[in-house]
Amino acid sequence: MQNVWIVNGKALDGLSNALSTFMRAMKPRKLQEAEDDCTEALNLDDRYIKAYSRRSTARKELGKLKESLDDAEFASRLECNNQEVKKQYAEVKSLYEKEILKKASGALKGSMQGVQKAGKQRVEMTEHVQAINPEPRPRIAGIQEDRTKV
């Protein structure tokens, strides 16, 4: 008896056929379908390396780098001697790390701009106050000295 699966409303026999639809679905508008098909295949067989690998590829293209990395890492654990899976894992890991660094540097840049802006406002405020009251403060000190003499 052969298993039959329904993927996107189509009856398919065997997981290999289910995943062959992945290649046709790799067009940008169909990446989500490809991810869903691979998830469906993994629900049927959670040790299917090709499904993890292909879902990782779809997720990478969708910009879901953390999820893509998780899939590639799991596939490499299941089949640690597969050079293609190792290569995919290294590639996705590199992309994910670059994304993290980009976000971190953007946050740092934003906070530095905030500090610089606050510093600039303080300088402008100080200059403005000095422009209003150009006389130095020692005059007040002189008044206080006179009081102590009395």
Short mmCIF file of the C-alpha atoms (twelve columns), coordinates in Angstrom:
data_MODEL
# 
_entry.id   MODEL 
# 
loop_
_atom_site.group_PDB 
_atom_site.id 
_atom_site.type_symbol 
_atom_site.label_atom_id 
_atom_site.label_alt_id 
_atom_site.label_comp_id 
_atom_site.label_asym_id 
_atom_site.label_seq_id 
_atom_site.Cartn_x 
_atom_site.Cartn_y 
_atom_site.Cartn_z 
_atom_site.pdbx_PDB_model_num 
ATOM 1   C CA . MET A 1   0.000  0.000  0.000  1 
ATOM 2   C CA . GLN A 2   1.392  3.382  -1.019 1 
ATOM 3   C CA . ASN A 3   0.846  6.577  0.986  1 
ATOM 4   C CA . VAL A 4   -0.941 9.469  -0.683 1 
ATOM 5   C CA . TRP A 5   -0.680 13.034 0.616  1 
ATOM 6   C CA . ILE A 6   -2.634 16.119 -0.211 1 
ATOM 7   C CA . VAL A 7   -0.416 19.179 -0.756 1 
ATOM 8   C CA . ASN A 8   -2.075 22.438 -1.772 1 
ATOM 9   C CA . GLY A 9   -5.159 20.508 -2.831 1 
ATOM 10  C CA . LYS A 10  -3.231 18.035 -5.004 1 
ATOM 11  C CA . ALA A 11  -3.015 14.320 -4.317 1 
ATOM 12  C CA . LEU A 12  0.636  13.287 -4.359 1 
ATOM 13  C CA . ASP A 13  2.154  9.880  -3.811 1 
ATOM 14  C CA . GLY A 14  5.311  9.872  -1.716 1 
ATOM 15  C CA . LEU A 15  7.153  12.614 0.088  1 
ATOM 16  C CA . SER A 16  9.576  13.021 -2.786 1 
ATOM 17  C CA . ASN A 17  6.744  14.093 -5.083 1 
ATOM 18  C CA . ALA A 18  5.431  16.450 -2.425 1 
ATOM 19  C CA . LEU A 19  8.801  18.129 -2.240 1 
ATOM 20  C CA . SER A 20  9.324  18.221 -5.977 1 
ATOM 21  C CA . THR A 21  6.557  20.827 -5.973 1 
ATOM 22  C CA . PHE A 22  8.999  22.902 -3.945 1 
ATOM 23  C CA . MET A 23  11.154 23.628 -6.971 1 
ATOM 24  C CA . ARG A 24  8.179  24.915 -8.946 1 
ATOM 25  C CA . ALA A 25  7.021  26.976 -6.004 1 
ATOM 26  C CA . MET A 26  10.319 28.823 -5.579 1 
ATOM 27  C CA . LYS A 27  9.028  31.827 -7.514 1 
ATOM 28  C CA . PRO A 28  8.782  34.831 -5.168 1 
ATOM 29  C CA . ARG A 29  5.010  34.786 -4.873 1 
ATOM 30  C CA . LYS A 30  5.039  31.081 -4.062 1 
ATOM 31  C CA . LEU A 31  7.755  30.970 -1.394 1 
ATOM 32  C CA . GLN A 32  5.179  30.827 1.372  1 
ATOM 33  C CA . GLU A 33  3.541  27.867 -0.363 1 
ATOM 34  C CA . ALA A 34  6.911  26.138 -0.544 1 
ATOM 35  C CA . GLU A 35  7.486  26.703 3.170  1 
ATOM 36  C CA . ASP A 36  4.007  25.372 3.951  1 
ATOM 37  C CA . ASP A 37  4.531  22.289 1.743  1 
ATOM 38  C CA . CYS A 38  7.784  21.473 3.513  1 
ATOM 39  C CA . THR A 39  6.141  21.950 6.904  1 
ATOM 40  C CA . GLU A 40  3.372  19.591 5.833  1 
ATOM 41  C CA . ALA A 41  5.930  17.013 4.696  1 
ATOM 42  C CA . LEU A 42  7.735  17.363 8.046  1 
ATOM 43  C CA . ASN A 43  4.454  16.779 9.879  1 
ATOM 44  C CA . LEU A 44  4.354  13.413 8.099  1 
ATOM 45  C CA . ASP A 45  8.041  12.574 8.604  1 
ATOM 46  C CA . ASP A 46  9.991  14.750 11.029 1 
ATOM 47  C CA . ARG A 47  13.342 13.254 9.956  1 
ATOM 48  C CA . TYR A 48  13.080 14.138 6.279  1 
ATOM 49  C CA . ILE A 49  16.325 16.001 5.546  1 
ATOM 50  C CA . LYS A 50  15.265 17.392 2.156  1 
ATOM 51  C CA . ALA A 51  12.196 18.969 3.725  1 
ATOM 52  C CA . TYR A 52  14.310 20.770 6.335  1 
ATOM 53  C CA . SER A 53  16.820 21.847 3.725  1 
ATOM 54  C CA . ARG A 54  14.220 23.120 1.280  1 
ATOM 55  C CA . ARG A 55  12.167 24.824 3.970  1 
ATOM 56  C CA . SER A 56  15.376 26.495 5.137  1 
ATOM 57  C CA . THR A 57  15.921 27.770 1.592  1 
ATOM 58  C CA . ALA A 58  12.350 29.069 1.324  1 
ATOM 59  C CA . ARG A 59  12.558 30.762 4.718  1 
ATOM 60  C CA . LYS A 60  15.886 32.363 3.813  1 
ATOM 61  C CA . GLU A 61  14.347 33.823 0.653  1 
ATOM 62  C CA . LEU A 62  11.366 35.054 2.693  1 
ATOM 63  C CA . GLY A 63  13.749 36.853 5.051  1 
ATOM 64  C CA . LYS A 64  13.023 34.524 7.971  1 
ATOM 65  C CA . LEU A 65  16.694 33.991 8.728  1 
ATOM 66  C CA . LYS A 66  16.307 32.750 12.317 1 
ATOM 67  C CA . GLU A 67  13.807 30.077 11.252 1 
ATOM 68  C CA . SER A 68  15.956 29.209 8.244  1 
ATOM 69  C CA . LEU A 69  18.974 28.804 10.512 1 
ATOM 70  C CA . ASP A 70  16.979 26.549 12.853 1 
ATOM 71  C CA . ASP A 71  16.004 24.269 9.950  1 
ATOM 72  C CA . ALA A 72  19.523 24.139 8.521  1 
ATOM 73  C CA . GLU A 73  20.983 23.418 11.954 1 
ATOM 74  C CA . PHE A 74  18.506 20.609 12.609 1 
ATOM 75  C CA . ALA A 75  19.170 19.079 9.179  1 
ATOM 76  C CA . SER A 76  22.916 19.182 9.822  1 
ATOM 77  C CA . ARG A 77  22.409 17.428 13.165 1 
ATOM 78  C CA . LEU A 78  20.324 14.702 11.543 1 
ATOM 79  C CA . GLU A 79  22.831 14.141 8.768  1 
ATOM 80  C CA . CYS A 80  26.176 15.434 10.030 1 
ATOM 81  C CA . ASN A 81  28.195 13.976 7.121  1 
ATOM 82  C CA . ASN A 82  26.146 15.687 4.388  1 
ATOM 83  C CA . GLN A 83  28.414 18.369 2.920  1 
ATOM 84  C CA . GLU A 84  25.564 20.134 1.124  1 
ATOM 85  C CA . VAL A 85  23.613 20.510 4.366  1 
ATOM 86  C CA . LYS A 86  26.748 21.742 6.171  1 
ATOM 87  C CA . LYS A 87  27.316 24.312 3.437  1 
ATOM 88  C CA . GLN A 88  23.721 25.503 3.657  1 
ATOM 89  C CA . TYR A 89  23.981 25.817 7.440  1 
ATOM 90  C CA . ALA A 90  27.213 27.852 7.187  1 
ATOM 91  C CA . GLU A 91  25.672 30.165 4.574  1 
ATOM 92  C CA . VAL A 92  22.477 30.815 6.533  1 
ATOM 93  C CA . LYS A 93  24.419 31.264 9.768  1 
ATOM 94  C CA . SER A 94  26.621 33.882 8.101  1 
ATOM 95  C CA . LEU A 95  23.586 35.759 6.741  1 
ATOM 96  C CA . TYR A 96  21.872 35.654 10.136 1 
ATOM 97  C CA . GLU A 97  24.963 36.946 11.942 1 
ATOM 98  C CA . LYS A 98  25.289 39.778 9.410  1 
ATOM 99  C CA . GLU A 99  21.644 40.692 9.992  1 
ATOM 100 C CA . ILE A 100 22.187 40.766 13.766 1 
ATOM 101 C CA . LEU A 101 25.284 42.959 13.365 1 
ATOM 102 C CA . LYS A 102 23.420 45.286 11.013 1 
ATOM 103 C CA . LYS A 103 20.564 45.672 13.491 1 
ATOM 104 C CA . ALA A 104 22.955 46.208 16.391 1 
ATOM 105 C CA . SER A 105 24.995 48.821 14.529 1 
ATOM 106 C CA . GLY A 106 21.787 50.577 13.471 1 
ATOM 107 C CA . ALA A 107 20.597 50.703 17.066 1 
ATOM 108 C CA . LEU A 108 23.986 51.970 18.214 1 
ATOM 109 C CA . LYS A 109 24.035 54.597 15.480 1 
ATOM 110 C CA . GLY A 110 20.554 55.738 16.480 1 
ATOM 111 C CA . SER A 111 21.477 56.046 20.146 1 
ATOM 112 C CA . MET A 112 24.687 57.912 19.262 1 
ATOM 113 C CA . GLN A 113 22.692 60.360 17.154 1 
ATOM 114 C CA . GLY A 114 20.364 60.874 20.111 1 
ATOM 115 C CA . VAL A 115 23.305 61.612 22.405 1 
ATOM 116 C CA . GLN A 116 24.836 63.966 19.865 1 
ATOM 117 C CA . LYS A 117 21.508 65.727 19.360 1 
ATOM 118 C CA . ALA A 118 21.041 66.137 23.123 1 
ATOM 119 C CA . GLY A 119 24.596 67.476 23.458 1 
ATOM 120 C CA . LYS A 120 24.039 69.921 20.621 1 
ATOM 121 C CA . GLN A 121 20.809 71.181 22.208 1 
ATOM 122 C CA . ARG A 122 22.609 71.692 25.506 1 
ATOM 123 C CA . VAL A 123 25.363 73.705 23.795 1 
ATOM 124 C CA . GLU A 124 22.783 75.814 21.980 1 
ATOM 125 C CA . MET A 125 20.910 76.375 25.221 1 
ATOM 126 C CA . THR A 126 24.076 77.415 27.044 1 
ATOM 127 C CA . GLU A 127 25.005 79.815 24.248 1 
ATOM 128 C CA . HIS A 128 21.483 81.243 24.298 1 
ATOM 129 C CA . VAL A 129 21.567 81.827 28.058 1 
ATOM 130 C CA . GLN A 130 24.969 83.497 27.782 1 
ATOM 131 C CA . ALA A 131 23.659 85.753 25.022 1 
ATOM 132 C CA . ILE A 132 20.771 86.902 27.228 1 
ATOM 133 C CA . ASN A 133 22.966 87.530 30.269 1 
ATOM 134 C CA . PRO A 134 26.404 88.428 28.928 1 
ATOM 135 C CA . GLU A 135 27.656 89.808 32.275 1 
ATOM 136 C CA . PRO A 136 29.701 87.408 34.392 1 
ATOM 137 C CA . ARG A 137 28.424 86.147 37.749 1 
ATOM 138 C CA . PRO A 138 31.148 87.662 40.012 1 
ATOM 139 C CA . ARG A 139 28.940 90.703 40.555 1 
ATOM 140 C CA . ILE A 140 26.682 88.565 42.761 1 
ATOM 141 C CA . ALA A 141 29.732 87.344 44.647 1 
ATOM 142 C CA . GLY A 142 30.746 90.974 45.244 1 
ATOM 143 C CA . ILE A 143 27.341 91.704 46.806 1 
ATOM 144 C CA . GLN A 144 27.696 88.749 49.113 1 
ATOM 145 C CA . GLU A 145 31.182 89.939 50.151 1 
ATOM 146 C CA . ASP A 146 29.779 93.367 51.015 1 
ATOM 147 C CA . ARG A 147 27.196 91.758 53.316 1 
ATOM 148 C CA . THR A 148 29.850 89.877 55.220 1 
ATOM 149 C CA . LYS A 149 31.773 93.088 55.852 1 
ATOM 150 C CA . VAL A 150 28.818 94.690 57.616 1 
# 
